[in-house]
Amino acid sequence: MVLDIRWITDRVAVAPQIDAADIDEIAGRGFTRLINNRPDGEEPGQLPAADAAEAARAAGLDYRFLPVTTAGMDEAAVDAFDQLLSGNQGPILAHCRSGTRSCVLWALAEAKSGRGGVDAILQSAGAAGYDLSAYVRRLSAYAETARQRP
């Protein structure tokens, strides 16, 4: 399997499911944090979070496990993902089954924090191959709330 890393900003990238053999390559590409957004047991044969954490730490990566399902992508998950983005200075790779959930979490965190406008967020996601048009209403609501904050 070829590692499919897709940059959505200059410091955040997403990828489909990784395996243990990918972790050294991820560290070698300069990533400092690896965020796993895939719940354990979602699919037979996927790398368990505990094994990924051990391999990531051995490779010098800061590993974070934030399992999220599409249905469970609530405000708490968005806030937790935003904290993981904010709490790291180096390049971050987030992954899930296809990369879409990780990209959606990034987009929602960007809009909610006020760091990005909806059009720019959609453009960044689209350039990485992710169509987030289904999330426009939620992104817009988050962006509007962010604009109204003092």
Secondary structure, DSSP 8 states (H G I E B T S, - for coil): -----EESSSSEEEES---TTHHHHHHHTT--EEEE-S-TTSSTT---HHHHHHHHHHTT-EEEE----STT--HHHHHHHHHHHHT-SS-EEEE-SSSHHHHHHHHHHHHHHTSS-HHHHHHHHHHTT---GGGHHHHHHHHHHHHH--
